[in-house]
Amino acid sequence: MRRRACAPSVKGLCPMLLLLAAFLLAPPTAHAVTWAKVDGQSPPVTFSIHDDIVLTLDCASEGGLVKMKFALDLNKDGKYQEGEPVDTSADLVDQGQDMDPTPKVIQVPFHVNPTTPPGQYVAHFEDEDGSVLEATAFVLPKKYAQSISGTALDESGKPVPWTLVLARTPDKNEAVAANWADDQGNFTVEVPEGTYRVYTESLGAQVSVPKLVTVKPGEKVTGVRLVVRQGVLVSGRVTDASDQPVPYALVRAQGKNQAWYTQTFIDGTYSFALQPGQYSIALLAFPDPQTTEVNVEEGVPLRNIDLYVADWGRLEGTVKPLPAATEPAFTVNISNAAGTTFTVEADTATGFYALAAAPGKYEIAVSTDAGRVDPKLRVTALEAGKTVGGLDFTVQRGIPGDLTGDGKVTVPDATLALQIAVGKAQPTPSQLSAGDLNGNGRIDIADVTRILRKAVGLE
């Protein structure tokens, strides 16, 4: 049987020709996400923390959805890889909250948060049709006349490189600025004038014991040491009977074989970075200290481990070296009438120290990490609701070359310096200060030679 030809009209087209006609008459197919701009600029783009920016991009279809991830580009290759830390993620919808009415063009505003670390980023856009666009962006820290500088160190005193340093307000915990430490652990964070809680974070969940730093107009605060600890965040707040924060309270986390100590901030908060395990969290310098048992699990932060006190007061003062003093760290030992001693560190930048404690009689003394003790004691009585200030100390200058802290330069000082110089021992901050005679930031053979000459009376 002969196949009949189709009539030359659209109505009479055979099925194959109908499909062809539908294809030819249909609107163009989706063209995918192909470009993105920030404030009208094509990538790579640069902007600063606290900037308000406008992102514009195309999409495959009218009313379409583009998923965005803005991630730190660890490999600096302009490509997003799973595991790279995502700073911001968002679903961008055409003609949703879109500022541009043009179909298949999405325009949305963003504010660059202070928690966004400076560095190189990759913006990863994925359209509903499966198409992907990636763009490079550089985030810069905001410029201020004031700054906070220092060093991030681990618990053995070694520098911690490339850790993130954050500055937050102590009252509302609002992020203000952030920056990275360099390969030697040195950092500088530019901030507005004010008081900040400064601490470190890193991709390995490392956090430091925070420091409270006050910056005056035009001031550049230096010498801030952040001790970085690796572990799980455990945090809480200490308040009194009126639900008011208790600053400078001493809190202990007691593990199986070791204890960690920290003090609360102005807002009464505290935090630890602890390895997984069982711990007792206790408030010290009060009779019958409260104890809370916690089980720390890997990757599970514990918050709101809150503690309470009834009557309390505050002891405070300043530890100041003489102008030529070399001691970088001072320990303040505060003993109550029962003979129990509570230890706090004076701030390395200002020398300030304080302790919230129960009413009673106290003795205060100062020592350094080299073991030298100021011979003077401060004795005072503390009343509830009162602050006893002016408990100040002036520490005499350490002797150059006296690494052992016995008040003289001897052969054992030279021996210890030699062990440090050849890498057999790590110096404490006081030992480094006393032994670095040539001022190059380390104890080397030249320092050892001079210390030995001093020990045998040749200098």
Summary of the structure (lengths in Angstrom):
residues: 459
radius of gyration: 31.1
end to end distance: 122.5
largest distance: 125.0
contacts: 1425
relative contact order: 0.08
helix: 9%
strand: 43%
